[in-house]
Amino acid sequence: MEYSDFTVEIKKMCNIDLTNYKEKQMKRRIDSLIKRNGHESYDSYIKQLKKSEQHLKEFLGYITINVSEFFRNPSQWQVLEEEIIPELMSNKKRLKIWSSACSTGEEPYSLAMLLDKMMIKSKASIIASDIDKDAVEKAKQGIYTTKGIASVPEEMLKTYFKKEKDKYIIKDKIKIMIDFRIINLLEDVFPSDCDLILCRNVMIYFTEDTKEKLYKKFYNALSNRGIFFVGSTEQIIMPQKYGFLNRKNFFYQKITD
Ligand SMILES: C[S@@+](CC[C@H](N)C(=O)[O-])C[C@H]1O[C@@H](n2cnc3c(N)ncnc32)[C@H](O)[C@@H]1O
């Protein structure tokens, strides 16, 4: 079995189409996982994945790369707080926000804490989604380690987390602000009429063709004047091609009027 046959089997088993991900990078990761599991061919590894739920979970966890952190790239969160959100609020009574590859929750919880701090939480709703069920389960629990909360500002840590032994737990008043869902960006229908969409540190894994398709889907999911917030290595090369206006580094706007 070649890598291309392996991708067909994976699509059948878990509806993840690996051909949308950059092949060199993905194949290297998968090949090293297969070796680590003591297999020498895609065939025998596929057999194991079919037999063992545990191995399938490990595989999915490994290919999805869940690394995240609170307020990742703080200077961009500052722009969000000081410019983007106030401007969105000046046009809208309520904001619909979508954190579209939310991993274990750091990104949507950063948003929720920020909205509470800005005293506008009653005027906003947050959807947070990821393809990875285990990551979303962890996100819902909202339990983090000392290392995990390292980038949370001291004031926010005191206000929004309960400390239990060596764990930091997000308080319920923040948890209830978020509607967690499983959404596969490559297959599923997107939420509509969003005023702010975050899609950060996932586009880098996709092929150019897939990125193009996704930019169009994200554009369609935004409301007029809605903002698309991307990761720090994910600037859109020709935003106007998709109808976006480059508002600030890493922030793109849809304008239809
Ligand atoms: C590196 S994390 C980024 C987390 C967060 N957005 C941040 O910037 O810190 C990438 C996330 O993308 C998710 N992902 C990968 N492929 C996806 C897909 N097709 N649909 C939805 N999420 C996907 C992974 O499960 C992972 O949680």
The ligand as an SDF file (V2000), in Angstrom:
LIG
                    3D

 27 29  0  0  0  0  0  0  0  0999 V2000
   -2.0980   23.9810   16.4010 C   0  0  0  0  0  0  0  0  0  0  0  0
   -3.7940   23.8410   16.8630 S   0  0  0  0  0  0  0  0  0  0  0  0
   -4.2930   25.5410   16.8830 C   0  0  0  0  0  0  0  0  0  0  0  0
   -5.1040   25.8960   18.1060 C   0  0  0  0  0  0  0  0  0  0  0  0
   -5.4480   27.3860   18.2480 C   0  0  0  0  0  0  0  0  0  0  0  0
   -6.2430   27.8540   17.1370 N   0  0  0  0  0  0  0  0  0  0  0  0
   -4.2040   28.2310   18.3920 C   0  0  0  0  0  0  0  0  0  0  0  0
   -3.8510   28.9550   17.4580 O   0  0  0  0  0  0  0  0  0  0  0  0
   -3.5360   28.1470   19.4430 O   0  0  0  0  0  0  0  0  0  0  0  0
   -4.5060   23.2170   15.3560 C   0  0  0  0  0  0  0  0  0  0  0  0
   -5.8810   22.6170   15.5490 C   0  0  0  0  0  0  0  0  0  0  0  0
   -6.4880   22.4300   14.2720 O   0  0  0  0  0  0  0  0  0  0  0  0
   -7.3050   21.2860   14.3500 C   0  0  0  0  0  0  0  0  0  0  0  0
   -7.6070   20.7860   13.0050 N   0  0  0  0  0  0  0  0  0  0  0  0
   -6.8040   20.1360   12.1390 C   0  0  0  0  0  0  0  0  0  0  0  0
   -7.4960   19.8280   11.0220 N   0  0  0  0  0  0  0  0  0  0  0  0
   -8.7550   20.2940   11.1900 C   0  0  0  0  0  0  0  0  0  0  0  0
   -9.9330   20.2630   10.4000 C   0  0  0  0  0  0  0  0  0  0  0  0
   -9.9320   19.6750    9.2060 N   0  0  0  0  0  0  0  0  0  0  0  0
  -11.0580   20.8280   10.9020 N   0  0  0  0  0  0  0  0  0  0  0  0
  -11.0650   21.4210   12.1290 C   0  0  0  0  0  0  0  0  0  0  0  0
   -9.9800   21.4800   12.9190 N   0  0  0  0  0  0  0  0  0  0  0  0
   -8.8370   20.9210   12.4610 C   0  0  0  0  0  0  0  0  0  0  0  0
   -6.4800   20.3290   15.1730 C   0  0  0  0  0  0  0  0  0  0  0  0
   -7.2840   19.3120   15.7380 O   0  0  0  0  0  0  0  0  0  0  0  0
   -5.8570   21.2600   16.2080 C   0  0  0  0  0  0  0  0  0  0  0  0
   -6.5980   21.2690   17.3990 O   0  0  0  0  0  0  0  0  0  0  0  0
  1  2  1  0
  2  3  1  0
  2 10  1  0
  3  4  1  0
  4  5  1  0
  5  6  1  0
  5  7  1  0
  7  8  2  0
  7  9  1  0
 10 11  1  0
 11 12  1  0
 11 26  1  0
 12 13  1  0
 13 14  1  0
 13 24  1  0
 14 15  1  0
 14 23  1  0
 15 16  2  0
 16 17  1  0
 17 18  1  0
 17 23  2  0
 18 19  1  0
 18 20  2  0
 20 21  1  0
 21 22  2  0
 22 23  1  0
 24 25  1  0
 24 26  1  0
 26 27  1  0
M  CHG  2   2   1   9  -1
M  END
$$$$
